[in-house]
Amino acid sequence: MPRNLTSPTHTSSSGSSTEYNFPALIFGVLLIIVIICGNVLVCLSVYAEKALKTTTNYFIVSLAVADLLLAVLVLPLFVYAEFQDGVWSLNMTICDGLMTMDVMLCTASIFNLCAISIDRFIAVSVPLNYNRKHVDHRQIVLLSATWILALAVASPVLFGINDVPNRDHRECKLEDNNYIVYSSVCSFFVPCPIMLMLYCGIFRGLRKWEEARKAKLKRGIQACQKLQEAAASLPPLASLPPPLPPIIEKDFSDINLEELDQDPDPIDHYPTECKDGPVNSLSYPDGAYNQNQNQERKRAKINGRERKAMRVLPVVVGAFLFCWTPFFVVHTMRALCEDCDIPSSLISIATWLGYVNSALNPIIYTVFNTEFRKFFKKFLPKCC
């Protein structure tokens, strides 16, 4: 991402002497270990567990790969520079390679977060056409675009935009302020609003689905109650269904969303006397009724899963904004206002926060997932 990464935000002012930043070294090594372990576990779980081989999880694997490469290719050199108090002691070719990988991988990480929001939006908007088990053409295009666009954002560094006259070889950073603004817009200020709008659309879509689901349940209860009343007014015959169980007599106002979450299609769990009685005895041509019922059940199951997944929405959005907003705001301000006095410690903290997001991603997207938790509970005791 558009960053000053190995940002020598603070160069040594004492000539040849360099102060060593041991807290940065310790924190950096721990961060690298956490990122590697967390993202390797994500990739391993999806590879080994059949229940986790879903299209949404393939997007999460793509995110894990971006964060994993960041921890292996970028963070060691960044931590090394921070350990030397921001002084760059390696050659500038390595610095340019580091800048390229950093911009590309951080951008890929954010673009993957955006791709996950797009994938979930599609799953809610067109659930009947959404393939959860196999990656289709649309999802392949989305995954490919994530990495191609990330490479495109980073390519100017690869082609020498950092090679400027009178370059200070004690610092490894992005030298072109216009490029810093450009990459910030591409990597954050455009994807972030898109992601927020998509999640808002998902939330609104699921709320509408819940309201329709409640209305369907209410109509079903009323139909069964009418059937019960009609049956009670007739002479007792052996062919008539027995009285409906008490559950149908339950007032609809007592039904809450938590009860609805227990079953994607609560209508299917009506007592069979009501469900299979005169209400459903009408005939439909070419099995249209059964086909429509199957579509409704499929829609309910998909939206039920998405609604449960959306419970982690505040965590996803909150962590993303908390980690990346300070970095992009600080570095964009630094590029736009060269005369502004921004403390080097603030720049360093903002940069570290961006990297911390790569450690949080596997936690956010797996700990809140039941299947991932089951795999971790099986795997970790054996491994440790």
C-alpha positions in Angstrom: 0.0 0.0 0.0 1.0 3.4 -0.4 3.4 3.5 2.3 6.6 4.7 3.6 7.1 1.4 4.9 10.3 0.7 6.1 9.7 4.2 6.8 12.7 5.6 8.3 10.6 8.0 10.0 13.4 8.9 12.3 16.9 8.9 11.0 19.9 8.9 13.3 21.1 12.4 14.0 24.4 11.5 15.4 26.3 10.7 12.3 27.7 7.2 12.4 26.2 6.2 15.8 22.9 4.4 15.7 20.5 3.9 18.5 18.9 0.5 18.6 15.1 0.2 19.2 14.7 -3.1 21.1 11.0 -2.7 21.9 10.4 -2.4 18.1 12.4 -5.6 17.5 10.6 -7.6 20.2 7.1 -6.4 19.1 8.0 -6.9 15.4 9.2 -10.5 15.9 6.1 -11.4 17.9 3.9 -9.8 15.3 5.6 -11.7 12.5 5.1 -15.0 14.4 1.4 -14.3 15.1 0.7 -13.3 11.5 2.5 -16.4 10.1 0.9 -18.9 12.6 -2.6 -17.4 12.2 -2.6 -17.3 8.4 -1.0 -20.7 8.0 -3.7 -22.2 10.2 -6.3 -20.6 8.0 -4.8 -22.0 4.8 -4.3 -25.4 6.4 -7.8 -25.6 7.7 -9.5 -24.8 4.4 -7.2 -27.3 2.7 -7.7 -30.1 5.1 -11.4 -29.7 6.2 -14.0 -30.5 3.6 -16.7 -28.5 5.3 -14.5 -25.4 4.9 -14.2 -25.7 1.2 -16.6 -22.9 0.3 -16.3 -19.9 -2.0 -16.3 -17.4 0.9 -13.5 -19.3 2.5 -11.5 -19.2 -0.7 -11.6 -15.4 -0.5 -10.4 -15.7 3.1 -7.5 -17.9 2.0 -6.5 -15.3 -0.6 -6.5 -12.7 2.2 -4.4 -15.0 4.4 -1.9 -15.5 1.5 -1.5 -11.7 1.2 -1.0 -11.3 4.9 1.4 -14.3 5.0 3.6 -13.0 2.2 3.6 -9.6 3.9 4.9 -11.2 7.1 7.6 -13.1 5.2 8.8 -10.7 2.6 8.2 -7.2 4.1 8.0 -7.2 7.8 11.5 -8.7 8.5 13.2 -5.8 6.7 10.8 -3.3 8.2 11.5 -4.5 11.7 15.2 -4.5 10.9 15.0 -0.8 9.9 12.9 0.1 12.9 15.4 -1.7 15.2 18.1 0.6 13.8 15.9 3.6 14.7 14.7 4.0 11.2 18.1 4.1 9.5 18.4 2.1 6.3 21.7 0.4 6.0 21.1 -1.9 3.0 21.3 -0.9 -0.7 18.6 1.0 -2.5 17.7 -1.9 -4.9 16.5 -3.9 -1.9 14.7 -0.8 -0.6 12.8 -0.4 -3.9 11.9 -4.1 -3.9 10.7 -3.8 -0.4 8.6 -0.7 -1.3 7.1 -2.6 -4.2 6.2 -5.7 -2.2 4.9 -3.6 0.7 2.6 -1.5 -1.5 1.3 -4.5 -3.5 0.7 -6.9 -0.5 -0.9 -4.3 1.8 -3.1 -3.2 -1.1 -3.9 -6.9 -1.9 -4.9 -7.4 1.8 -7.3 -4.5 1.6 -8.6 -5.5 -1.8 -9.3 -9.0 -0.5 -11.3 -7.5 2.4 -13.3 -5.6 -0.2 -13.7 -8.7 -2.3 -15.1 -10.6 0.7 -17.7 -7.8 1.1 -18.6 -8.0 -2.6 -18.9 -11.8 -2.4 -21.2 -11.6 0.7 -23.3 -8.9 -1.0 -23.8 -11.2 -4.0 -24.7 -14.1 -1.7 -27.4 -12.0 -0.1 -28.7 -10.2 -3.2 -28.9 -13.2 -5.6 -28.8 -16.2 -3.3 -30.4 -18.6 -5.8 -27.7 -17.9 -8.3 -24.9 -18.0 -5.8 -22.6 -21.0 -5.8 -21.3 -21.7 -2.3 -19.5 -24.9 -2.9 -17.5 -24.3 -6.1 -15.7 -21.2 -7.4 -17.5 -20.0 -10.5 -16.4 -17.6 -13.3 -17.6 -14.5 -11.5 -15.6 -15.4 -8.3 -12.4 -16.3 -10.3 -12.6 -12.8 -12.0 -13.0 -11.2 -8.6 -10.1 -13.0 -7.1 -7.9 -12.3 -10.1 -8.8 -8.7 -10.2 -7.8 -8.3 -6.5 -4.2 -9.3 -7.2 -3.9 -7.7 -10.7 -5.1 -4.3 -9.4 -2.8 -4.6 -6.3 0.2 -5.2 -8.7 -1.0 -2.3 -10.9 -1.0 0.1 -7.9 2.5 -1.0 -6.9 4.0 -1.1 -10.4 5.3 2.5 -10.5 7.7 1.7 -7.8 8.9 -1.3 -9.7 9.5 0.9 -12.8 11.7 3.4 -10.9 9.5 6.2 -9.6 11.6 6.0 -6.4 14.8 6.7 -8.3 15.1 10.5 -7.7 18.1 12.8 -7.7 19.8 13.5 -4.4 18.1 10.5 -2.7 19.0 10.0 0.9 20.4 6.5 1.2 19.9 6.4 4.9 16.1 6.3 4.4 13.9 3.8 2.6 10.6 5.4 1.7 8.4 6.4 -1.1 10.0 9.4 -2.6 7.2 10.8 -4.9 4.5 12.6 -2.9 2.1 12.4 -5.9 2.5 8.7 -6.0 1.8 8.5 -2.2 -1.5 10.3 -2.7 -2.4 8.2 -5.8 -1.7 4.9 -4.0 -3.5 6.0 -0.9 -6.6 6.8 -3.0 -6.4 3.5 -4.8 -5.6 1.4 -1.8 -7.9 2.9 0.9 -10.0 6.0 0.1 -11.8 4.2 -2.8 -12.1 0.6 -1.4 -13.1 1.8 2.1 -16.4 3.6 1.1 -17.2 0.7 -1.3 -16.8 -1.8 1.5 -18.9 0.2 3.9 -21.7 0.7 1.3 -21.7 -3.0 0.5 -21.9 -4.0 4.1 -24.8 -1.5 4.6 -26.5 -3.0 1.6 -26.0 -6.5 3.0 -27.4 -5.4 6.4 -30.5 -3.8 4.8 -31.1 -6.8 2.6 -31.0 -9.2 5.5 -33.3 -7.0 7.5 -35.8 -7.0 4.7 -35.5 -10.8 4.5 -36.1 -11.1 8.2 -39.2 -9.0 7.9 -40.5 -11.1 5.0 -39.7 -14.2 7.0 -41.6 -13.0 10.0 -44.6 -12.1 7.8 -44.5 -15.6 6.2 -44.4 -17.2 9.6 -47.3 -15.1 10.8 -49.4 -16.0 7.7 -48.6 -19.7 8.3 -49.7 -19.5 11.9 -52.9 -17.7 11.0 -53.7 -20.3 8.3 -53.2 -23.1 10.8 -55.3 -21.4 13.4 -58.1 -20.9 10.9 -57.8 -24.6 9.9 -57.9 -25.5 13.6 -61.1 -23.5 14.1 -62.7 -24.9 11.1 -61.9 -28.4 12.2 -63.3 -27.8 15.7 -66.6 -26.7 14.2 -67.1 -29.9 12.2 -68.4 -33.2 13.6 -65.6 -35.4 14.8 -64.4 -37.7 12.0 -61.5 -40.1 11.9 -60.2 -38.5 8.7 -59.8 -35.1 10.3 -56.4 -34.1 11.7 -56.1 -34.1 15.5 -56.0 -30.8 17.3 -52.9 -28.7 16.5 -50.1 -28.7 19.1 -49.8 -25.7 21.4 -46.9 -24.2 19.4 -49.4 -23.0 16.8 -51.4 -21.2 19.4 -48.3 -19.2 20.4 -48.8 -15.5 19.9 -46.7 -14.1 17.1 -45.6 -11.2 19.2 -43.6 -13.7 21.4 -41.5 -14.8 18.4 -38.1 -13.2 18.3 -35.2 -13.2 15.9 -33.2 -15.6 18.0 -35.9 -18.3 17.6 -35.9 -17.7 13.9 -32.2 -18.2 13.7 -32.5 -21.7 15.0 -34.0 -22.9 11.7 -33.6 -21.3 8.3 -37.1 -22.1 7.4 -39.4 -22.4 10.4 -42.4 -23.1 8.2 -41.0 -26.5 7.5 -41.3 -27.3 11.2 -45.0 -26.7 11.5 -46.9 -29.7 12.7 -47.4 -32.1 9.8 -51.2 -32.1 10.4 -51.3 -28.4 9.3 -48.5 -28.5 6.8 -49.7 -31.5 4.9 -53.4 -31.0 5.4 -55.9 -29.1 3.2 -53.7 -26.0 3.0 -51.1 -27.8 0.9 -53.4 -30.2 -1.0 -53.9 -27.9 -3.9 -52.4 -29.1 -7.2 -50.0 -27.0 -9.3 -49.0 -27.7 -12.9 -45.6 -29.1 -13.7 -44.6 -29.2 -10.0 -44.5 -25.4 -9.8 -45.4 -25.4 -6.1 -42.6 -27.8 -5.1 -40.1 -25.9 -7.3 -41.0 -22.6 -5.7 -40.9 -24.2 -2.2 -37.4 -25.6 -2.8 -36.2 -22.2 -4.0 -37.6 -20.5 -0.9 -35.9 -23.1 1.3 -32.6 -22.6 -0.5 -32.9 -18.8 -0.2 -33.7 -19.2 3.5 -30.7 -21.4 4.2 -28.3 -19.1 2.4 -29.7 -15.9 4.0 -29.7 -17.7 7.4 -26.0 -18.4 7.1 -25.3 -14.8 5.9 -27.2 -13.3 8.8 -25.2 -15.3 11.3 -22.0 -14.2 9.4 -23.0 -10.6 9.6 -22.9 -10.7 13.4 -19.1 -10.2 13.0 -19.7 -7.1 10.8 -19.0 -4.5 13.6 -15.7 -6.3 14.4 -14.7 -6.5 10.7 -15.4 -2.8 9.9 -14.1 -1.6 13.3 -10.8 -3.4 13.0 -10.3 -2.3 9.4 -11.0 1.4 10.1 -9.0 1.3 13.4 -5.9 -0.2 11.8 -5.8 1.6 8.4 -7.4 5.0 8.8 -4.5 6.5 10.9 -1.9 5.2 8.5 -3.5 6.6 5.3 -4.5 9.9 6.9 -1.0 10.5 8.4 0.9 9.6 5.2 -1.5 11.5 2.9 -1.1 14.6 5.1 2.6 14.2 5.0 2.6 14.0 1.2 0.2 17.0 0.8 1.7 19.2 3.4 5.5 19.0 3.3 5.8 21.9 5.7 3.6 20.2 8.4 5.5 19.0 11.4 4.2 15.4 11.9 6.0 13.6 14.8 8.1 10.6 13.6 6.6 8.6 16.5 3.1 9.2 15.1 4.1 8.0 11.6 5.8 4.9 13.1 2.7 4.0 15.2 0.4 4.5 12.3 2.5 2.2 10.1 2.6 -0.5 12.8 -1.1 -0.3 13.2 -1.5 -1.1 9.5 0.6 -4.2 9.9 -1.3 -5.3 13.0 -4.4 -5.7 10.8 -2.7 -8.7 9.1 -2.6 -10.4 12.5 -6.3 -9.6 13.3 -7.7 -10.8 10.0 -7.3 -14.5 10.6 -8.8 -14.0 14.1 -11.8 -12.1 12.9 -12.6 -14.3 10.0 -12.1 -17.7 11.7 -12.7 -17.4 15.5 -16.3 -16.3 14.8 -16.8 -19.2 12.4 -18.1 -22.5 13.9 -16.4 -24.7 11.4 -13.0 -23.0 11.8 -13.3 -23.3 15.6 -14.0 -27.0 15.3 -10.9 -27.5 13.2 -8.7 -25.5 15.5 -9.9 -27.5 18.5 -9.0 -30.8 16.7 -5.7 -29.6 15.2 -4.1 -27.5 17.9 -4.0 -30.2 20.7 -2.4 -32.7 18.2 0.1 -30.1 17.0 1.0 -28.8 20.5 
